[in-house]
Amino acid sequence: MRVFRLCCSLFVLWACLAPIAESHAQAAGETASQRRIAVTIDDLPWQRLGETPVAGLPDWHARLMAQLRRADVPVVGFVNEGKLEVDGVVQPERVRMLRDWRDAGYELGNHTYGHVDLHEVGLPAYEAGILKGERVLRPLLAERGAAPRWFRHPYLRAGRTPEDRAALTDFLAAHGYRIAPVTVDNGEWVWAFAYANVVAQAASSNRDATLERLRKGYVPYMLNKLDYYERQSHSLLGYALPQVWLMHANELNAVAFADLIDGARRRGYRFVSLEEAMRDPAYARGEEGYDGRFGPSWLHRWAMAEKKPKEFYAGEPLVPKWVLDLAGVEGE
């Protein structure tokens, strides 16, 4: 009888707790299902192209395309048309690299002709760089009945006054463009510079070990950044914003992109198009909130518009010093 009463008590306890556990499980599932992210890749056809040995470029490009196929996610790639040229002459093999992106189903956007800094050159020269940056891109897309519709600011520098930002937005809209924001900003370019610098060294066991160390360190660094900006989204907006992730076409992503995407999937992220991500009403805020000389995440721009204290921005993961040293830069 005593055993019977104990079993009854345990059953009653389970009956009370089960709905609570189910509710928590549902909440966790809802949170995971809300984790959406769009991938954007800048500096096509290749980052630092003037410093990349042309003989190695086709192989690196093929490796990056293989990584993209393995990852199987929507991507918008942003083109600097100046990198299609050598001494002012468009190189057909570099245009073919863009065709590979297009033919694989990836969307292509405008990143200005020469990757110019709006805050340095001013609005008229910047607008001229946008138009110059579509002389190959627009007819290339027209071959498939499409047109460029996304624009990404080089260095994420979007204008130092509300008036400049508004004027640029109007200019872009008049030419059929929407601004592609970035919420998950990062020092990926530093890791990539470091990787490319080591690749250029003479072959040795030490070189190979350093390349492997960089590859293995890169993925957790990027995922830690993703976690950080997810927390920032919850703190600022109260929910998981569909994020926009910034990366570049480079040697490091040619060996690590698919592993990075796998890591994000293990965190519960679903990969969506840039268009789907930007349906979230938060993006209607645009680039408001920041008038400085740099290019922070859009989440941090919005936080500045709300006058968040400096403590709000604390805890962002940093590129380790050994990587900065290999990249030959002082900071992100």
VOFI-196052 format. One record per residue (C-alpha): x, y, z; residue in one letter; residue number from 1. Coordinates in Angstrom, 2 decimals, always signed. Layout:
BEGIN
+---------+---------+---------+------+-------+
!      c1 !      c2 !      c3 ! vodo ! gutor !
+---------+---------+---------+------+-------+
!       X !       Y !       Z !    a !   NUM !
...
+---------+---------+---------+------+-------+
//
This chain:
BEGIN
+---------+---------+---------+------+-------+
!      c1 !      c2 !      c3 ! vodo ! gutor !
+---------+---------+---------+------+-------+
!   +0.00 !   +0.00 !   +0.00 !    m !     1 !
!   +2.82 !   +2.38 !   +0.87 !    r !     2 !
!   +4.42 !   +1.69 !   -2.52 !    v !     3 !
!   +1.07 !   +2.27 !   -4.22 !    f !     4 !
!   +0.62 !   +5.65 !   -2.54 !    r !     5 !
!   +4.18 !   +6.63 !   -3.52 !    l !     6 !
!   +3.50 !   +5.75 !   -7.13 !    c !     7 !
!   +0.28 !   +7.76 !   -7.07 !    c !     8 !
!   +2.11 !  +10.74 !   -5.64 !    s !     9 !
!   +4.79 !  +10.53 !   -8.30 !    l !    10 !
!   +2.13 !  +10.32 !  -10.99 !    f !    11 !
!   +0.38 !  +13.42 !   -9.67 !    v !    12 !
!   +3.71 !  +15.27 !   -9.53 !    l !    13 !
!   +4.48 !  +14.26 !  -13.11 !    w !    14 !
!   +1.02 !  +15.35 !  -14.24 !    a !    15 !
!   +1.61 !  +18.77 !  -12.72 !    c !    16 !
!   +5.10 !  +19.24 !  -14.07 !    l !    17 !
!   +4.60 !  +17.80 !  -17.55 !    a !    18 !
!   +2.63 !  +20.76 !  -18.91 !    p !    19 !
!   +5.30 !  +23.11 !  -17.52 !    i !    20 !
!   +8.08 !  +21.12 !  -19.14 !    a !    21 !
!   +6.13 !  +21.00 !  -22.40 !    e !    22 !
!   +5.61 !  +24.75 !  -22.24 !    s !    23 !
!   +9.34 !  +25.32 !  -21.74 !    h !    24 !
!  +10.12 !  +22.96 !  -24.61 !    a !    25 !
!   +7.69 !  +24.81 !  -26.85 !    q !    26 !
!   +9.23 !  +28.14 !  -25.86 !    a !    27 !
!  +12.69 !  +26.81 !  -26.63 !    a !    28 !
!  +11.45 !  +25.55 !  -29.98 !    g !    29 !
!   +9.89 !  +28.90 !  -30.77 !    e !    30 !
!  +13.14 !  +30.67 !  -29.90 !    t !    31 !
!  +15.10 !  +28.33 !  -32.14 !    a !    32 !
!  +12.63 !  +28.75 !  -35.00 !    s !    33 !
!  +13.01 !  +32.52 !  -34.73 !    q !    34 !
!  +16.77 !  +32.30 !  -35.27 !    r !    35 !
!  +17.02 !  +33.38 !  -38.88 !    r !    36 !
!  +20.02 !  +34.80 !  -40.68 !    i !    37 !
!  +20.92 !  +36.02 !  -44.16 !    a !    38 !
!  +24.45 !  +35.65 !  -45.52 !    v !    39 !
!  +26.11 !  +38.43 !  -47.50 !    t !    40 !
!  +29.58 !  +38.19 !  -49.04 !    i !    41 !
!  +31.44 !  +41.36 !  -50.02 !    d !    42 !
!  +34.31 !  +42.29 !  -52.35 !    d !    43 !
!  +33.57 !  +40.05 !  -55.33 !    l !    44 !
!  +35.17 !  +38.76 !  -57.41 !    p !    45 !
!  +37.85 !  +38.47 !  -54.68 !    w !    46 !
!  +38.98 !  +40.36 !  -51.60 !    q !    47 !
!  +42.44 !  +41.98 !  -51.90 !    r !    48 !
!  +42.50 !  +40.91 !  -55.54 !    l !    49 !
!  +45.44 !  +43.15 !  -56.37 !    g !    50 !
!  +47.49 !  +41.25 !  -53.79 !    e !    51 !
!  +46.37 !  +37.75 !  -54.80 !    t !    52 !
!  +48.64 !  +35.90 !  -57.26 !    p !    53 !
!  +46.60 !  +35.60 !  -60.45 !    v !    54 !
!  +47.91 !  +32.07 !  -61.00 !    a !    55 !
!  +46.25 !  +30.92 !  -57.80 !    g !    56 !
!  +42.99 !  +32.78 !  -58.21 !    l !    57 !
!  +41.01 !  +30.24 !  -60.31 !    p !    58 !
!  +41.76 !  +27.48 !  -57.80 !    d !    59 !
!  +40.78 !  +29.61 !  -54.79 !    w !    60 !
!  +37.60 !  +30.70 !  -56.55 !    h !    61 !
!  +36.71 !  +27.07 !  -57.35 !    a !    62 !
!  +37.28 !  +26.12 !  -53.72 !    r !    63 !
!  +35.03 !  +28.92 !  -52.48 !    l !    64 !
!  +32.28 !  +27.92 !  -54.90 !    m !    65 !
!  +32.56 !  +24.34 !  -53.64 !    a !    66 !
!  +32.20 !  +25.57 !  -50.06 !    q !    67 !
!  +29.12 !  +27.55 !  -51.05 !    l !    68 !
!  +27.56 !  +24.51 !  -52.71 !    r !    69 !
!  +28.27 !  +22.38 !  -49.65 !    r !    70 !
!  +26.76 !  +24.97 !  -47.31 !    a !    71 !
!  +23.62 !  +25.32 !  -49.47 !    d !    72 !
!  +22.38 !  +28.68 !  -48.19 !    v !    73 !
!  +21.01 !  +31.79 !  -49.92 !    p !    74 !
!  +23.74 !  +34.40 !  -50.49 !    v !    75 !
!  +23.94 !  +37.93 !  -51.87 !    v !    76 !
!  +27.41 !  +38.76 !  -53.18 !    g !    77 !
!  +28.51 !  +42.38 !  -53.52 !    f !    78 !
!  +30.73 !  +43.35 !  -56.45 !    v !    79 !
!  +33.59 !  +45.85 !  -56.76 !    n !    80 !
!  +33.88 !  +46.20 !  -60.53 !    e !    81 !
!  +37.32 !  +47.76 !  -60.25 !    g !    82 !
!  +38.57 !  +44.29 !  -59.32 !    k !    83 !
!  +37.46 !  +43.01 !  -62.72 !    l !    84 !
!  +40.13 !  +45.14 !  -64.37 !    e !    85 !
!  +43.89 !  +45.14 !  -64.89 !    v !    86 !
!  +45.27 !  +48.50 !  -66.01 !    d !    87 !
!  +41.75 !  +49.63 !  -66.83 !    g !    88 !
!  +40.94 !  +46.61 !  -69.01 !    v !    89 !
!  +38.17 !  +44.22 !  -67.96 !    v !    90 !
!  +39.51 !  +40.67 !  -67.63 !    q !    91 !
!  +37.13 !  +38.04 !  -69.09 !    p !    92 !
!  +38.23 !  +35.38 !  -66.58 !    e !    93 !
!  +37.24 !  +37.64 !  -63.69 !    r !    94 !
!  +33.85 !  +38.32 !  -65.26 !    v !    95 !
!  +33.47 !  +34.53 !  -65.53 !    r !    96 !
!  +33.91 !  +34.37 !  -61.76 !    m !    97 !
!  +30.85 !  +36.58 !  -61.38 !    l !    98 !
!  +28.98 !  +34.40 !  -63.88 !    r !    99 !
!  +29.74 !  +31.41 !  -61.68 !    d !   100 !
!  +28.01 !  +33.16 !  -58.77 !    w !   101 !
!  +25.06 !  +34.15 !  -60.92 !    r !   102 !
!  +24.70 !  +30.72 !  -62.53 !    d !   103 !
!  +24.83 !  +29.04 !  -59.11 !    a !   104 !
!  +21.73 !  +31.02 !  -58.15 !    g !   105 !
!  +23.34 !  +33.64 !  -55.92 !    y !   106 !
!  +22.19 !  +37.22 !  -56.17 !    e !   107 !
!  +24.72 !  +39.93 !  -57.02 !    l !   108 !
!  +24.67 !  +43.49 !  -55.69 !    g !   109 !
!  +26.66 !  +46.71 !  -56.03 !    n !   110 !
!  +29.52 !  +47.54 !  -53.64 !    h !   111 !
!  +30.79 !  +50.56 !  -55.64 !    t !   112 !
!  +33.42 !  +50.40 !  -58.36 !    y !   113 !
!  +36.48 !  +51.02 !  -56.20 !    g !   114 !
!  +35.36 !  +50.15 !  -52.64 !    h !   115 !
!  +35.41 !  +53.86 !  -51.79 !    v !   116 !
!  +34.78 !  +55.42 !  -48.39 !    d !   117 !
!  +31.79 !  +57.77 !  -48.45 !    l !   118 !
!  +33.19 !  +59.73 !  -45.52 !    h !   119 !
!  +36.39 !  +60.45 !  -47.44 !    e !   120 !
!  +35.23 !  +61.10 !  -51.01 !    v !   121 !
!  +31.90 !  +62.83 !  -50.38 !    g !   122 !
!  +28.46 !  +62.16 !  -51.79 !    l !   123 !
!  +28.88 !  +63.22 !  -55.47 !    p !   124 !
!  +32.00 !  +61.07 !  -56.01 !    a !   125 !
!  +30.39 !  +58.21 !  -54.10 !    y !   126 !
!  +27.29 !  +58.28 !  -56.28 !    e !   127 !
!  +29.52 !  +58.30 !  -59.37 !    a !   128 !
!  +31.31 !  +55.22 !  -57.97 !    g !   129 !
!  +27.96 !  +53.44 !  -57.59 !    i !   130 !
!  +27.03 !  +54.04 !  -61.23 !    l !   131 !
!  +30.51 !  +53.08 !  -62.41 !    k !   132 !
!  +30.13 !  +49.89 !  -60.37 !    g !   133 !
!  +27.25 !  +48.58 !  -62.46 !    e !   134 !
!  +28.68 !  +48.90 !  -65.99 !    r !   135 !
!  +29.43 !  +45.16 !  -66.13 !    v !   136 !
!  +27.06 !  +44.00 !  -63.41 !    l !   137 !
!  +23.85 !  +45.36 !  -64.91 !    r !   138 !
!  +24.25 !  +43.76 !  -68.39 !    p !   139 !
!  +25.54 !  +40.55 !  -66.78 !    l !   140 !
!  +22.33 !  +40.21 !  -64.79 !    l !   141 !
!  +20.21 !  +41.36 !  -67.72 !    a !   142 !
!  +21.34 !  +38.22 !  -69.58 !    e !   143 !
!  +19.05 !  +36.36 !  -67.16 !    r !   144 !
!  +16.31 !  +38.99 !  -67.08 !    g !   145 !
!  +17.44 !  +40.41 !  -63.73 !    a !   146 !
!  +18.88 !  +43.66 !  -62.42 !    a !   147 !
!  +20.96 !  +44.58 !  -59.38 !    p !   148 !
!  +18.74 !  +45.59 !  -56.48 !    r !   149 !
!  +21.00 !  +45.55 !  -53.40 !    w !   150 !
!  +23.68 !  +48.02 !  -52.40 !    f !   151 !
!  +26.25 !  +47.59 !  -49.62 !    r !   152 !
!  +28.28 !  +50.51 !  -48.24 !    h !   153 !
!  +32.04 !  +49.84 !  -48.30 !    p !   154 !
!  +33.37 !  +49.84 !  -44.73 !    y !   155 !
!  +29.67 !  +50.12 !  -43.67 !    l !   156 !
!  +30.14 !  +53.91 !  -43.70 !    r !   157 !
!  +26.70 !  +55.23 !  -44.53 !    a !   158 !
!  +26.98 !  +59.01 !  -44.10 !    g !   159 !
!  +27.89 !  +61.33 !  -41.23 !    r !   160 !
!  +24.71 !  +63.39 !  -41.30 !    t !   161 !
!  +21.01 !  +62.54 !  -41.59 !    p !   162 !
!  +20.91 !  +64.69 !  -44.72 !    e !   163 !
!  +23.66 !  +62.71 !  -46.46 !    d !   164 !
!  +22.05 !  +59.42 !  -45.50 !    r !   165 !
!  +18.66 !  +60.54 !  -46.80 !    a !   166 !
!  +20.15 !  +61.87 !  -50.04 !    a !   167 !
!  +22.00 !  +58.61 !  -50.66 !    l !   168 !
!  +18.90 !  +56.54 !  -49.94 !    t !   169 !
!  +16.94 !  +58.62 !  -52.46 !    d !   170 !
!  +19.71 !  +58.27 !  -55.06 !    f !   171 !
!  +19.84 !  +54.51 !  -54.61 !    l !   172 !
!  +16.06 !  +54.17 !  -54.80 !    a !   173 !
!  +16.02 !  +56.18 !  -58.02 !    a !   174 !
!  +18.41 !  +53.60 !  -59.51 !    h !   175 !
!  +16.52 !  +50.55 !  -58.24 !    g !   176 !
!  +18.63 !  +49.76 !  -55.17 !    y !   177 !
!  +17.88 !  +48.94 !  -51.56 !    r !   178 !
!  +20.51 !  +49.26 !  -48.84 !    i !   179 !
!  +21.74 !  +45.95 !  -47.44 !    a !   180 !
!  +22.44 !  +46.46 !  -43.73 !    p !   181 !
!  +24.77 !  +44.44 !  -41.51 !    v !   182 !
!  +23.79 !  +43.38 !  -38.01 !    t !   183 !
!  +26.41 !  +40.70 !  -37.35 !    v !   184 !
!  +29.56 !  +42.74 !  -37.90 !    d !   185 !
!  +32.90 !  +41.09 !  -37.19 !    n !   186 !
!  +36.63 !  +40.99 !  -37.75 !    g !   187 !
!  +36.42 !  +38.21 !  -40.33 !    e !   188 !
!  +38.53 !  +40.32 !  -42.67 !    w !   189 !
!  +41.38 !  +40.32 !  -40.11 !    v !   190 !
!  +41.37 !  +36.52 !  -39.91 !    w !   191 !
!  +41.29 !  +36.41 !  -43.72 !    a !   192 !
!  +44.22 !  +38.83 !  -44.07 !    f !   193 !
!  +46.17 !  +36.68 !  -41.62 !    a !   194 !
!  +45.30 !  +33.50 !  -43.52 !    y !   195 !
!  +46.28 !  +35.01 !  -46.88 !    a !   196 !
!  +49.58 !  +36.29 !  -45.46 !    n !   197 !
!  +50.47 !  +32.83 !  -44.17 !    v !   198 !
!  +49.40 !  +31.17 !  -47.45 !    v !   199 !
!  +51.95 !  +33.40 !  -49.21 !    a !   200 !
!  +54.80 !  +32.08 !  -47.04 !    q !   201 !
!  +57.16 !  +29.38 !  -48.21 !    a !   202 !
!  +55.86 !  +25.86 !  -47.65 !    a !   203 !
!  +56.78 !  +24.39 !  -44.27 !    s !   204 !
!  +55.27 !  +22.36 !  -41.45 !    s !   205 !
!  +55.04 !  +25.54 !  -39.36 !    n !   206 !
!  +53.13 !  +27.29 !  -42.13 !    r !   207 !
!  +50.67 !  +24.41 !  -42.40 !    d !   208 !
!  +50.17 !  +24.32 !  -38.64 !    a !   209 !
!  +49.48 !  +28.06 !  -38.55 !    t !   210 !
!  +46.95 !  +27.79 !  -41.37 !    l !   211 !
!  +45.16 !  +25.03 !  -39.49 !    e !   212 !
!  +45.22 !  +27.05 !  -36.28 !    r !   213 !
!  +43.67 !  +29.99 !  -38.10 !    l !   214 !
!  +41.00 !  +27.85 !  -39.72 !    r !   215 !
!  +40.04 !  +26.21 !  -36.44 !    k !   216 !
!  +40.07 !  +29.48 !  -34.52 !    g !   217 !
!  +38.03 !  +31.38 !  -37.09 !    y !   218 !
!  +34.82 !  +29.38 !  -36.78 !    v !   219 !
!  +34.34 !  +29.68 !  -32.99 !    p !   220 !
!  +35.28 !  +33.37 !  -33.15 !    y !   221 !
!  +32.56 !  +33.99 !  -35.74 !    m !   222 !
!  +29.99 !  +31.95 !  -33.82 !    l !   223 !
!  +30.80 !  +33.86 !  -30.64 !    n !   224 !
!  +30.12 !  +37.07 !  -32.57 !    k !   225 !
!  +26.82 !  +35.62 !  -33.71 !    l !   226 !
!  +25.88 !  +34.81 !  -30.10 !    d !   227 !
!  +26.84 !  +38.32 !  -29.03 !    y !   228 !
!  +24.63 !  +40.03 !  -31.60 !    y !   229 !
!  +21.75 !  +37.69 !  -30.81 !    e !   230 !
!  +21.98 !  +38.86 !  -27.20 !    r !   231 !
!  +22.17 !  +42.47 !  -28.39 !    q !   232 !
!  +19.01 !  +41.93 !  -30.43 !    s !   233 !
!  +17.13 !  +40.59 !  -27.41 !    h !   234 !
!  +18.41 !  +43.41 !  -25.22 !    s !   235 !
!  +17.48 !  +46.14 !  -27.70 !    l !   236 !
!  +14.40 !  +44.78 !  -29.47 !    l !   237 !
!  +13.12 !  +42.10 !  -27.10 !    g !   238 !
!  +13.28 !  +39.33 !  -29.71 !    y !   239 !
!  +15.60 !  +37.55 !  -32.14 !    a !   240 !
!  +15.98 !  +39.84 !  -35.13 !    l !   241 !
!  +16.53 !  +38.05 !  -38.45 !    p !   242 !
!  +20.23 !  +38.86 !  -38.70 !    q !   243 !
!  +22.37 !  +39.90 !  -41.67 !    v !   244 !
!  +25.86 !  +38.39 !  -41.58 !    w !   245 !
!  +28.89 !  +40.04 !  -43.21 !    l !   246 !
!  +31.68 !  +37.99 !  -44.84 !    m !   247 !
!  +34.03 !  +38.35 !  -47.81 !    h !   248 !
!  +35.20 !  +36.35 !  -50.81 !    a !   249 !
!  +38.63 !  +35.20 !  -49.65 !    n !   250 !
!  +40.98 !  +32.28 !  -49.08 !    e !   251 !
!  +39.79 !  +31.63 !  -45.54 !    l !   252 !
!  +36.16 !  +31.20 !  -46.52 !    n !   253 !
!  +37.36 !  +29.00 !  -49.37 !    a !   254 !
!  +38.37 !  +26.46 !  -46.70 !    v !   255 !
!  +36.06 !  +27.23 !  -43.75 !    a !   256 !
!  +32.72 !  +28.65 !  -44.95 !    f !   257 !
!  +30.78 !  +25.38 !  -44.86 !    a !   258 !
!  +32.05 !  +24.54 !  -41.36 !    d !   259 !
!  +30.95 !  +27.99 !  -40.20 !    l !   260 !
!  +27.47 !  +27.51 !  -41.64 !    i !   261 !
!  +27.25 !  +24.07 !  -40.00 !    d !   262 !
!  +28.14 !  +25.66 !  -36.66 !    g !   263 !
!  +25.37 !  +28.24 !  -37.01 !    a !   264 !
!  +22.88 !  +25.53 !  -37.90 !    r !   265 !
!  +23.83 !  +23.63 !  -34.76 !    r !   266 !
!  +22.88 !  +26.78 !  -32.85 !    r !   267 !
!  +19.41 !  +26.57 !  -34.35 !    g !   268 !
!  +19.77 !  +29.15 !  -37.11 !    y !   269 !
!  +17.72 !  +28.90 !  -40.28 !    r !   270 !
!  +19.25 !  +30.55 !  -43.33 !    f !   271 !
!  +16.97 !  +32.88 !  -45.25 !    v !   272 !
!  +17.24 !  +35.32 !  -48.12 !    s !   273 !
!  +18.22 !  +38.91 !  -47.47 !    l !   274 !
!  +14.79 !  +39.95 !  -48.67 !    e !   275 !
!  +13.07 !  +37.73 !  -46.08 !    e !   276 !
!  +15.29 !  +38.97 !  -43.27 !    a !   277 !
!  +14.51 !  +42.58 !  -44.12 !    m !   278 !
!  +10.78 !  +42.07 !  -43.85 !    r !   279 !
!  +11.28 !  +42.51 !  -40.14 !    d !   280 !
!   +9.94 !  +45.97 !  -39.19 !    p !   281 !
!  +13.09 !  +46.88 !  -37.25 !    a !   282 !
!  +14.90 !  +47.43 !  -40.55 !    y !   283 !
!  +12.58 !  +50.34 !  -41.32 !    a !   284 !
!  +14.78 !  +52.33 !  -38.91 !    r !   285 !
!  +17.43 !  +52.46 !  -41.61 !    g !   286 !
!  +20.88 !  +53.74 !  -40.66 !    e !   287 !
!  +19.70 !  +56.15 !  -37.98 !    e !   288 !
!  +21.60 !  +56.80 !  -34.80 !    g !   289 !
!  +25.26 !  +57.02 !  -35.79 !    y !   290 !
!  +27.11 !  +60.03 !  -37.20 !    d !   291 !
!  +30.71 !  +58.94 !  -36.57 !    g !   292 !
!  +33.46 !  +58.09 !  -39.02 !    r !   293 !
!  +33.28 !  +54.29 !  -38.70 !    f !   294 !
!  +30.72 !  +51.65 !  -39.68 !    g !   295 !
!  +29.11 !  +49.80 !  -36.77 !    p !   296 !
!  +26.42 !  +47.14 !  -36.81 !    s !   297 !
!  +22.92 !  +48.39 !  -37.52 !    w !   298 !
!  +21.90 !  +47.03 !  -34.10 !    l !   299 !
!  +24.42 !  +49.35 !  -32.49 !    h !   300 !
!  +23.28 !  +52.27 !  -34.66 !    r !   301 !
!  +19.76 !  +51.77 !  -33.36 !    w !   302 !
!  +21.06 !  +51.46 !  -29.81 !    a !   303 !
!  +22.84 !  +54.80 !  -30.21 !    m !   304 !
!  +19.60 !  +56.35 !  -31.45 !    a !   305 !
!  +18.04 !  +55.20 !  -28.16 !    e !   306 !
!  +20.96 !  +56.66 !  -26.15 !    k !   307 !
!  +21.94 !  +53.31 !  -24.68 !    k !   308 !
!  +24.75 !  +53.58 !  -22.09 !    p !   309 !
!  +28.24 !  +52.36 !  -22.96 !    k !   310 !
!  +27.66 !  +49.24 !  -20.84 !    e !   311 !
!  +25.16 !  +48.08 !  -23.46 !    f !   312 !
!  +27.98 !  +47.45 !  -25.94 !    y !   313 !
!  +30.22 !  +45.51 !  -23.53 !    a !   314 !
!  +31.29 !  +41.93 !  -24.05 !    g !   315 !
!  +31.83 !  +41.87 !  -27.81 !    e !   316 !
!  +34.35 !  +39.16 !  -28.75 !    p !   317 !
!  +37.65 !  +40.49 !  -30.09 !    l !   318 !
!  +40.14 !  +39.14 !  -32.62 !    v !   319 !
!  +43.08 !  +37.66 !  -30.68 !    p !   320 !
!  +46.37 !  +39.54 !  -30.80 !    k !   321 !
!  +48.22 !  +36.67 !  -32.49 !    w !   322 !
!  +45.77 !  +36.93 !  -35.40 !    v !   323 !
!  +46.11 !  +40.71 !  -35.57 !    l !   324 !
!  +49.89 !  +40.26 !  -35.70 !    d !   325 !
!  +49.68 !  +37.75 !  -38.53 !    l !   326 !
!  +47.30 !  +40.07 !  -40.41 !    a !   327 !
!  +49.63 !  +43.03 !  -39.92 !    g !   328 !
!  +46.90 !  +45.27 !  -38.49 !    v !   329 !
!  +46.44 !  +46.96 !  -35.14 !    e !   330 !
!  +42.73 !  +46.32 !  -34.63 !    g !   331 !
!  +39.43 !  +45.36 !  -36.20 !    e !   332 !
+---------+---------+---------+------+-------+
//
